[in-house]
C-alpha cells in the first residue's frame, strides 16, 4: 500500500510530499529526506544511556519501503545521516547502502556528519556541500537565514519540525510536519530517535502539513 502523498509546487518545481517523511522529485527521479541520525542509539549506549537499537531497524525498514514505493534513481540526504563519530553501527549502515548499487546516494553535509569522507565513499555515498542545485531546487541542511528574501526554491532539514495539537479535553499530541515558508520547505526528521521542534504559522503564506500514521494533514 502506498502512503498518502500531497502534490506541491515550490517555485514552479513539482514535488510530492509523502507521509513516509520524505519528498519525491519526479522530474529528477530523486528522493529527498533529512535527519536520519543513524548510530544515535549506539552513541548513547556508549555513554551509558540505553537507547534501543530497534528504533534504527525501523529507520531501515522505512527507508526500504520508500525505495520500494518511489523507485528513485537517486536519494539525497539533507544532512545528519549518521549521528556521531565512527562506531560499529556505521558498518550496518554501509552494508545497507551498498546493497542498492543502482541507487545514487548523495549527502548534503550537516553538523552531525563528522565521519571521515573515506567512510562515506566506501559506502558509495557522494558528499556534497550546502547550496548545491538540483534542477533549480537548492539543497541545504541548515535553513538559510532570511529565507523570506530568497526567491530560489530550496529544501532543508535540521530543525525536526513538529506541530502540537490539543483536544477540547486538553489531550495533546505533537506530530512531525513539513514546514513551508514561501519558497523554503523544511522536511521532517526521517529518523525515529529524534526530537521535534514545535512550529506554528506566523504568516499567511506559511503552511504546516502534519503527518499522522499514513496520512498528511494540512493544519
Secondary structure, DSSP 4 states (H G I P E B T S, - for coil): -PPPEEEEEETTEEEEEETTTEEEEGGGTEEEEB---BTHHHHHHHTT----THHHHHHHHHHHHHHHHH--SEEEE-S-SB-SS--THHHHHHHHHHT-TTSEEEEE--TT--S-HHHHHHTTEEEE-TTEEETTEEE-SSPPTTGGG--S-EEE-SS-EEEEEE-TT--EEEEEEEEEETTEEEPPB-SSS---EE----STTEEEEEEETTEEEE-
